[in-house]
Amino acid sequence: VYVIKEFSFGVKVPTKNIKLSKEHFKYKWLCFEEAVTLLKWDSNKTALWELNKRLLK
């Protein structure tokens, strides 16, 4: 059995006008409901759910 640590990060930004490095050219602004449909792994879905709950506090 292998355990692979996974880290998830989130940030609140004051505007949709952000600058990202060129490696992030496929970023999207999505609502929670749309974003979760794009995720495959349960651990990613759980991380997004946790982030959504914390941001709505």
C-alpha positions as CSV (number, residue, x, y, z in Angstrom):
1,V,0.0,0.0,0.0
2,Y,1.3,3.4,-0.9
3,V,0.3,6.7,0.7
4,I,0.6,9.7,-1.5
5,K,0.4,13.0,0.3
6,E,-1.8,15.5,-1.5
7,F,-1.8,19.3,-0.9
8,S,-4.6,21.7,-1.9
9,F,-4.4,25.4,-1.9
10,G,-6.9,28.2,-2.3
11,V,-6.9,31.9,-2.1
12,K,-9.5,34.7,-2.0
13,V,-8.8,37.4,-4.5
14,P,-10.3,40.9,-4.6
15,T,-10.8,41.0,-8.4
16,K,-11.0,38.7,-11.4
17,N,-8.2,40.6,-13.0
18,I,-5.1,38.6,-12.0
19,K,-1.7,37.9,-13.5
20,L,-0.5,34.3,-13.6
21,S,2.7,33.0,-15.1
22,K,2.5,31.5,-18.6
23,E,2.4,27.9,-17.3
24,H,-1.2,28.6,-16.0
25,F,-2.7,29.6,-19.4
26,K,-5.6,27.2,-19.0
27,Y,-7.0,28.6,-15.7
28,K,-10.8,29.1,-15.4
29,W,-13.0,31.0,-13.0
30,L,-15.7,28.5,-12.0
31,C,-18.5,28.2,-9.5
32,F,-18.2,25.3,-7.1
33,E,-20.9,23.2,-8.8
34,E,-19.1,23.4,-12.2
35,A,-15.6,23.0,-10.8
36,V,-16.4,19.8,-8.9
37,T,-17.8,18.1,-12.1
38,L,-14.3,18.5,-13.7
39,L,-12.6,16.6,-10.9
40,K,-12.0,12.8,-11.1
41,W,-10.6,11.9,-7.7
42,D,-12.6,11.9,-4.5
43,S,-9.7,13.5,-2.6
44,N,-9.8,16.5,-5.0
45,K,-13.5,16.8,-4.7
46,T,-13.3,16.7,-0.9
47,A,-10.5,19.4,-0.9
48,L,-12.7,21.6,-3.2
49,W,-15.7,21.1,-0.9
50,E,-13.7,22.1,2.2
51,L,-12.4,25.2,0.4
52,N,-15.9,26.2,-0.7
53,K,-17.2,25.8,2.9
54,R,-14.3,27.9,4.3
55,L,-14.7,30.7,1.8
56,L,-18.4,31.0,2.4
57,K,-17.9,31.5,6.2
